[in-house]
Amino acid sequence: MSEFNKLDLNWIDSSNEDQREHFLDALNSYLLFKKDSLDKCNLLIEENPNFNAPKLLKIILILLTRDNNKINDAKTLLGNINIENLNDHFKKYLNVISFWLKKDLHSVISSLQNIISDHKKDILAIRLLHFNNIFIGIDSNFLRKHLEILDSWTKTDPFYNLILGMTSFAYEENDQLSLAQNLANESLAMSKKDLWSWHALLHVQDNELSSDLESNEFFTSIDWSQYGAIKRHIWWHQALMHFYKKDFIKCLEMFDNFIFSEDEFYLDFCNTSSLLLRLHYQGVDVEQRMHKLQPLANYFCEQQLIPFIDYHLILFYKYFDDTERLQLIKEGISQHYKNTKFQNTTSSYLEPVLNNLLNRKVIDTKVMHNAFHQLGGSFAQREIILLGLLNHNDQSNLQKTIKDIFNAKKTSVVNYA
């Protein structure tokens, strides 16, 4: 793990070479989406109770689950961190965690930017900025932040390919597909190990409605057993390709054999529900499979942690015409996001969608400004909102607006009728 020595990781609070080496191995697992990062943290905590870095990383891993039911575990672990001998760099991370535990995602992002401004090659802070910023809206500011970060790195820096992969994704979401593809390819030419760079390439191909990854020898030789939920998200993207080509049987096969998981993880629910709803809107019978998702939906129904999860829940319960659950979500949105920086987002964008689906209240097409980017997630994820509104409304101006959005985004015309 000598490559880490070139990065800004002086917050790691141990000078013991073996301890640092094992911690960096755990950190590397997280950076590359490997599912053993939590186990490695637990072992380090058990063997070295005074070593705080693995406690911090474990707290981060817990909070990345976006699960209110696990917040207390993170709080308990935070209480076990001895701040007496920690440096300012580490204490800035504790500030991030403090905001995160308060569910103040906007301040989490600001605090991470503060770390990066002082430690431009802190790869953990950069990774966390990327994966949190996604849920407050991917826009030109998102791209600008990544370009500023990229400007501070060089090709000889370790993990430079990760920076390329994240910036590629930012370019793609800002409709700069050529630059996105170039950076994803550059990253993968350096290393085939970063699944997020493969993911960025899939996003580009999603817009072009054409993918060659199923015949790519490097992609098809990936050992997926090393990875957790990220692999199912990538498979979801591949299923979308089949959806656009109207190969609905293949979509169902991928749901059954690759994408569905009983894990109580928010992204698994969002992946699976949005795939099935797409198929439902095309007239495919998905009832039995939708029932399989009900325990997952009910688990997250009243958490209201980020609007990204909520809009998937709203469309899921609309499928069942479950007005009781929809009303619970409406009350939860009003209660949990009140006096937070999500309040304006939810009142301006999420609540109009919910009121339209719950009470058939006419929705103003202005609400669809920038295809709901304020609600978080990529366009590929947010398009389920547009498809849901398209399916449940017969307003001619609404249908035209939605179809125009789709066909402006895709380089080939898609028939969403």
C-alpha positions in Angstrom: 0.0 0.0 0.0 3.0 2.3 -0.5 1.0 4.3 -3.1 -1.1 5.8 -0.4 2.0 7.6 0.9 1.7 10.1 -1.9 -1.8 11.1 -0.8 -3.1 13.5 1.9 -4.0 10.9 4.5 -2.2 12.3 7.5 -5.5 11.9 9.5 -4.7 8.2 10.0 -3.8 8.2 13.7 -1.2 5.4 13.9 2.5 5.3 13.2 2.6 1.6 13.6 3.5 0.3 10.1 1.4 -2.9 10.4 -1.6 -1.1 11.6 -1.4 1.5 8.9 -0.9 -1.2 6.2 -4.0 -3.1 7.3 -6.1 0.0 7.6 -5.0 1.1 4.1 -6.1 -2.3 2.8 -9.6 -1.7 4.3 -9.7 1.8 2.8 -8.6 0.4 -0.5 -11.5 -2.1 -0.4 -13.9 0.8 0.2 -12.5 2.9 -2.6 -12.9 -0.1 -5.0 -16.4 -1.1 -3.8 -15.3 -4.4 -2.4 -17.7 -5.9 0.1 -15.0 -6.9 2.7 -14.2 -3.3 3.8 -16.6 -3.5 6.8 -15.2 -6.9 8.0 -11.7 -5.5 7.7 -12.6 -2.5 9.8 -14.3 -4.7 12.5 -11.1 -6.8 12.7 -8.9 -3.7 13.1 -11.2 -2.3 15.8 -11.2 -5.6 17.7 -7.4 -5.9 17.5 -6.5 -2.3 18.1 -9.2 -0.6 20.3 -7.2 2.7 20.5 -6.8 3.0 16.7 -9.4 5.5 15.6 -9.1 5.5 11.8 -10.9 2.2 11.4 -13.7 3.4 13.6 -14.1 6.5 11.4 -14.2 4.4 8.3 -16.8 2.0 9.8 -19.0 5.0 10.8 -18.8 6.2 7.2 -19.7 2.8 5.8 -22.7 2.7 8.1 -23.9 6.1 7.1 -23.5 5.3 3.4 -26.2 2.7 3.8 -28.7 5.7 4.0 -30.6 3.7 6.7 -32.0 5.5 9.8 -32.2 2.2 11.6 -28.4 2.0 11.7 -27.8 5.6 13.0 -27.5 4.5 16.6 -24.7 2.1 15.7 -22.8 5.0 14.2 -23.4 7.2 17.2 -22.2 4.5 19.6 -19.0 4.1 17.6 -18.4 7.8 17.4 -18.6 7.9 21.2 -15.7 5.4 21.3 -13.4 7.7 19.4 -10.8 9.4 21.7 -10.3 12.9 20.3 -7.5 13.8 22.7 -4.6 13.1 20.4 -6.3 13.6 17.0 -5.0 16.1 14.5 -7.0 18.8 12.9 -7.4 16.8 9.7 -9.1 14.0 11.6 -11.2 16.5 13.6 -12.6 17.9 10.3 -13.8 14.4 9.5 -15.6 14.3 12.9 -17.3 17.6 11.8 -18.5 15.8 8.7 -19.8 12.9 10.7 -21.6 15.3 13.1 -23.6 16.8 10.3 -24.2 13.4 8.7 -25.7 12.1 11.9 -28.0 15.1 12.0 -29.1 14.2 8.4 -27.7 17.5 7.2 -26.4 16.3 3.8 -25.8 19.8 2.5 -23.4 20.6 5.4 -21.7 17.3 5.0 -20.8 18.3 1.5 -19.6 21.7 2.6 -17.5 20.2 5.3 -16.0 17.7 2.8 -15.2 20.6 0.5 -13.4 22.3 3.4 -11.2 19.2 3.9 -10.4 19.0 0.2 -9.5 22.7 0.0 -6.8 22.0 2.6 -5.9 18.5 1.5 -6.4 18.3 -2.2 -5.3 14.7 -2.5 -7.4 13.2 0.3 -9.0 10.5 -1.9 -11.5 9.5 0.9 -12.9 13.0 1.2 -13.2 13.3 -2.6 -15.0 10.0 -2.9 -17.4 11.0 -0.2 -18.0 14.4 -1.7 -18.9 12.6 -5.0 -21.3 10.1 -3.6 -23.1 12.5 -1.3 -23.4 15.3 -3.8 -25.3 13.0 -6.1 -28.2 13.2 -3.8 -28.6 16.9 -3.6 -28.5 17.3 -7.4 -26.1 16.7 -10.3 -25.7 20.0 -12.2 -23.0 22.3 -13.5 -21.7 23.0 -10.0 -21.2 19.2 -9.6 -19.1 19.2 -12.7 -17.2 22.4 -11.7 -16.2 20.8 -8.4 -14.8 17.8 -10.1 -12.9 19.8 -12.6 -11.3 21.8 -9.8 -10.3 18.5 -8.1 -9.0 17.0 -11.3 -6.8 20.1 -11.9 -4.9 19.3 -8.7 -4.0 15.8 -9.7 -1.5 14.4 -12.2 -1.4 11.1 -14.0 1.4 9.9 -11.8 -0.7 10.2 -8.7 -2.1 6.9 -7.2 -5.9 6.6 -7.8 -5.8 9.2 -10.5 -8.0 6.8 -12.4 -10.7 7.2 -9.7 -10.7 10.9 -10.2 -11.1 10.4 -13.9 -14.0 8.0 -13.4 -15.9 10.5 -11.1 -15.3 13.4 -13.5 -16.4 11.3 -16.4 -19.7 10.7 -14.6 -20.0 14.5 -13.9 -19.5 15.2 -17.6 -22.1 12.7 -18.7 -24.7 14.0 -16.4 -24.1 17.5 -17.9 -24.6 16.1 -21.4 -21.0 16.3 -22.5 -20.8 12.7 -23.7 -17.7 12.9 -25.7 -15.6 14.2 -22.8 -17.3 11.7 -20.5 -16.4 8.8 -22.8 -12.8 10.0 -23.2 -12.2 10.2 -19.4 -13.9 6.8 -18.7 -11.7 5.2 -21.4 -8.6 6.9 -20.1 -9.4 5.7 -16.6 -9.9 2.1 -17.7 -6.8 2.2 -19.8 -4.9 2.9 -16.6 -6.7 0.3 -14.5 -9.7 -2.0 -15.1 -10.4 -2.2 -11.3 -12.6 0.9 -10.8 -16.2 -0.2 -11.2 -17.3 3.5 -11.2 -15.3 4.1 -14.4 -17.1 1.1 -16.0 -20.3 2.6 -14.6 -19.5 6.0 -16.1 -19.0 4.4 -19.5 -22.3 2.6 -19.1 -24.0 6.0 -18.6 -22.5 7.3 -21.8 -23.7 4.2 -23.6 -27.1 4.5 -21.9 -27.6 7.9 -23.7 -26.5 6.4 -27.0 -28.7 3.4 -26.5 -25.9 1.1 -27.4 -23.5 -0.9 -25.3 -20.6 -3.3 -26.2 -19.7 -4.2 -22.6 -21.4 -7.6 -22.7 -18.7 -8.6 -25.3 -15.9 -6.7 -23.7 -13.3 -9.2 -22.5 -12.1 -7.1 -19.5 -15.6 -6.3 -18.3 -16.8 -9.9 -18.7 -13.8 -11.2 -16.8 -14.6 -9.1 -13.6 -14.8 -11.3 -10.5 -18.2 -10.0 -9.3 -18.0 -12.1 -6.1 -15.7 -9.5 -4.6 -18.4 -6.8 -4.8 -21.6 -5.8 -3.1 -24.5 -3.7 -4.2 -22.5 -1.8 -6.9 -22.5 -4.9 -9.1 -26.3 -5.0 -9.0 -26.5 -1.4 -9.9 -24.2 -2.0 -12.9 -26.4 -5.0 -13.9 -29.4 -2.7 -13.6 -27.8 -0.4 -16.2 -27.3 -3.3 -18.5 -31.0 -4.3 -18.0 -32.0 -0.7 -19.1 -30.2 -1.3 -22.4 -32.5 -4.3 -23.0 -35.5 -2.3 -21.9 -34.8 0.5 -24.4 -34.6 -2.3 -27.1 -37.9 -3.6 -25.8 -36.4 -7.0 -24.9 -38.6 -7.2 -21.8 -38.1 -10.9 -21.3 -34.3 -10.3 -20.9 -35.1 -7.6 -18.4 -37.1 -10.0 -16.3 -34.4 -12.6 -16.5 -31.8 -10.1 -15.3 -34.2 -9.0 -12.4 -34.5 -12.7 -11.3 -30.9 -13.8 -11.7 -28.8 -10.7 -11.1 -30.5 -7.5 -9.8 -33.0 -8.6 -7.1 -31.7 -8.8 -3.6 -33.4 -9.2 -0.3 -30.8 -7.0 1.4 -32.2 -4.0 3.2 -30.2 -1.6 1.1 -31.8 1.5 -0.4 -30.1 1.2 -3.8 -31.2 -2.4 -4.3 -34.8 -1.3 -3.7 -34.5 1.7 -6.1 -32.9 -0.4 -8.8 -35.4 -3.2 -8.7 -38.6 -1.1 -8.2 -37.7 1.3 -11.1 -36.9 -1.6 -13.4 -40.2 -3.3 -12.7 -42.2 -0.1 -13.0 -40.7 0.6 -16.4 -41.8 -2.8 -17.5 -45.3 -2.3 -15.9 -45.7 1.0 -17.8 -45.0 -1.0 -21.0 -47.8 -3.5 -20.2 -45.6 -6.3 -18.7 -47.0 -8.3 -15.8 -44.7 -7.7 -12.9 -47.2 -8.2 -10.0 -45.5 -11.2 -8.3 -42.1 -9.6 -8.5 -43.4 -6.3 -7.2 -44.8 -8.1 -4.2 -41.3 -9.4 -3.5 -40.2 -5.8 -3.0 -42.9 -4.9 -0.5 -40.8 -5.8 2.6 -38.0 -3.5 1.3 -40.4 -0.7 0.6 -42.0 -0.9 4.0 -38.6 -0.9 5.6 -37.8 2.5 4.1 -41.3 3.9 3.9 -41.2 6.3 6.9 -37.5 7.0 7.0 -37.4 10.1 4.8 -33.7 10.4 4.8 -33.1 11.7 1.2 -35.7 12.6 -1.5 -34.0 10.2 -3.9 -35.4 7.2 -2.0 -38.8 8.8 -1.5 -39.6 9.3 -5.1 -39.0 5.6 -5.7 -41.2 4.7 -2.8 -44.0 7.0 -4.1 -44.1 5.4 -7.5 -43.8 1.9 -5.9 -46.9 2.5 -3.7 -48.8 4.2 -6.5 -48.5 0.9 -8.4 -50.5 -0.7 -5.6 -52.8 2.3 -5.2 -51.8 2.2 -1.5 -53.1 5.6 -0.5 -52.4 4.8 3.2 -48.7 4.4 2.6 -48.6 7.4 0.2 -50.3 9.5 2.9 -47.7 8.4 5.4 -44.9 9.4 3.0 -46.6 12.8 2.5 -46.7 13.4 6.2 -43.1 12.1 6.6 -41.9 14.5 4.0 -43.6 17.4 5.6 -42.2 16.4 9.1 -38.7 15.2 8.4 -37.6 17.8 5.8 -39.1 20.8 7.6 -36.5 23.4 8.4 -33.8 21.5 6.4 -32.1 22.4 3.2 -34.3 19.8 1.5 -37.5 21.6 2.4 -37.5 23.8 -0.7 -36.6 20.9 -2.9 -39.3 18.7 -1.6 -42.0 21.4 -1.6 -41.1 22.6 -5.1 -40.5 19.2 -6.8 -41.4 16.1 -4.7 -44.7 17.2 -3.2 -46.2 18.3 -6.6 -45.4 14.8 -7.9 -46.9 13.1 -4.9 -50.1 15.3 -4.9 -50.5 14.6 -8.6 -50.3 10.8 -8.0 -52.3 10.8 -4.8 -55.0 13.3 -5.6 -54.8 13.7 -9.4 -53.9 17.3 -8.8 -52.8 18.8 -12.1 -49.0 19.3 -12.3 -47.3 22.3 -13.8 -44.8 21.3 -16.4 -42.4 24.0 -14.9 -41.9 21.5 -12.1 -39.9 19.3 -14.5 -37.1 21.9 -14.8 -33.9 20.1 -15.5 -35.7 16.8 -15.3 -36.0 16.9 -11.5 -32.2 17.0 -10.9 -32.9 18.6 -7.5 -34.3 15.4 -6.2 -31.0 13.6 -6.6 -29.7 10.7 -8.6 -28.7 10.4 -12.2 -31.0 11.1 -15.2 -31.2 7.3 -15.7 -32.6 7.1 -12.2 -34.8 10.2 -12.3 -36.4 9.2 -15.6 -38.7 6.9 -13.6 -40.4 10.0 -12.2 -41.1 11.2 -15.8 -42.3 7.7 -16.9 -44.6 7.5 -13.8 -46.1 10.9 -14.6 -46.4 10.0 -18.3 -48.2 6.8 -17.4 -50.6 8.3 -14.8 -51.6 11.5 -16.7 -53.3 12.3 -19.9 -52.4 16.0 -20.0 -51.3 16.6 -23.6 -48.8 19.4 -22.6 -47.4 17.2 -19.9 -46.9 14.3 -22.2 -45.2 16.5 -24.8 -42.9 18.0 -22.2 -41.8 14.7 -20.9 -41.2 13.2 -24.4 -39.2 16.2 -25.4 -37.0 15.8 -22.3 -36.3 12.2 -23.1 -35.6 12.7 -26.8 -33.3 15.7 -26.0 -31.3 13.5 -23.6 -31.0 10.4 -25.8 -29.0 10.5 -29.0 -31.6 8.1 -30.6 -35.4 8.6 -30.4 -37.1 6.3 -27.9 -40.8 5.5 -28.0 -42.0 5.8 -24.5 -45.7 5.6 -25.3 
